[in-house]
């Protein structure tokens, strides 16, 4: 049985990847700082810090494939609790949500390389979470990986004009670096906004419905929000997770898996 290691396996997408991989008969280890909670008894939950390779080198040496499902859309990560919470919790969560939308101040001349210092004020930065963590992990896996071992990086489609441009920039920087790693077959999965199609009451699902509505407006949406504003339709997290797992076993899948490709995959598998 092949062994998949999922970094960020307790997150919204990560836990769906874990479940999909188990159904596809993979042995699965989820790696996160906490290691817990145990969301699926058939998976192994392991505590490690992606920025501290010695804490997970033993796990990587046993892996046939690795998925990097970490990162942040906003540098204030409070938005995650807001999106995954119910509507009833929205009033008390509004301050955190609004603070998440505060963009980077262009008057503050941040050097992206500062993220490498590990300073506390950089611990949640786009550079550190979206880019550096993936590069560190890929380099470590490349040291022990068999030839063309799959390394799936959860990137993103350029779908939201409200998000700081550094979000997409750091994703693309990571893709470029990962593509150059030896011994790996890099796959860059680029979903848009993801929601749970199982019908939970989380705010995330209502946002997904709104994103789909705006995305399907086409020219009308452009006239309402401006021609330069591009809202892509949202996509079920289950579709993305299944596509990730399928890419692990299909050697023909290499490089970018776009949102359009994910949407086509969804129509083929439903």
Secondary structure, DSSP 8 states (H G I E B T S, - for coil): --EEEEETTTSHHHHHHHHHHHHTT-EEEEEESS------TTSEEEE--TT-GGGTHHHHTT-SEEEE----SSSSTTHHHHHHSBGGGHHHHHHHHHHHT----TTS---GGGGGGT-GGGTT-HIIIIIIHHHHHHHHHHHH--TTEEEEEE---S--TTS-HHHHHHHHHHHHHHTT-TTEEEEEE---SEE-TT---BHHHHHHHHHHHHHTTTHHHHHHH-TT------EEHHHHHHHHHHHHH-TT--EEE-HHHHHHHHHHH-
